[in-house]
């Protein structure tokens, strides 16, 4: 048998096996998601949380994080619910249900969100994916116009549009970069236990500074072992055990 023909057959089988495994995985995830929703509908919130968390090992979506947040909320875990809602907003910043539920959770926790800067407000109007798409579209149009100009240099209007899309692409690249930094450098967290102690130092023996309430928003300043340095919405800073905090990082 021809060697190149044999390689073609081998690659074909590899592709077939890959796509079949993907289909099986998607089908399994779909069944698990359905089962998790059944747990939720039947009021079995711990089981639903476990099922949603199992699914998250294969990646997360807005719906998954939204449902996970709802399950945590129904289970009385407000801080963990707020963390899930906030993670969902990273993927879909204008999702009305997520925004409404996060706002309601803040009211239940009797806390106010920590103010963000104007730059953060602007950046978070769109997700990373959305910034990437519009930047790619602008960059593609810029390159197409350059190609057209090369073919027809006498068309003076092309120069104007080349400059417009060139500037727009540079600006969008800047915003896309800031969006990536904002996403992965997020220092937001939520307390998950009523009465968890914030110490003056990163050890249990350190004096108590103050106690948090479930759902209190915190800003992460640093980390040392099993403790993280946090700042509350009133400006007080200290050290709390990682078991008492839910992060919003991916």
Buried (B, 14 or more C-beta within 10 A) or exposed (E): EEEEEEEEEEEEEEEEEEEEEEEEEEEEBEEBBEBBBEBBEEEBBEBBBBBBEEBBEEEBBBBBBBBBBBBBBBBEBBBBBBBBBBBBBBBBBEBEBBBEBBEEBBEBBEBEEBEEEEEEEEBBEBBBEBBBEBBEBBBEBBBEBEEBBEEEEEEEEBEEBBEBBBEBBEEBBEBBEBBBEBBEEBBBBBBBBBEBBBBEBBEEEBEEBEBBBBBBBBBBEEEEEEBBBBBBBEEEBBBBBEEBBBBBBE
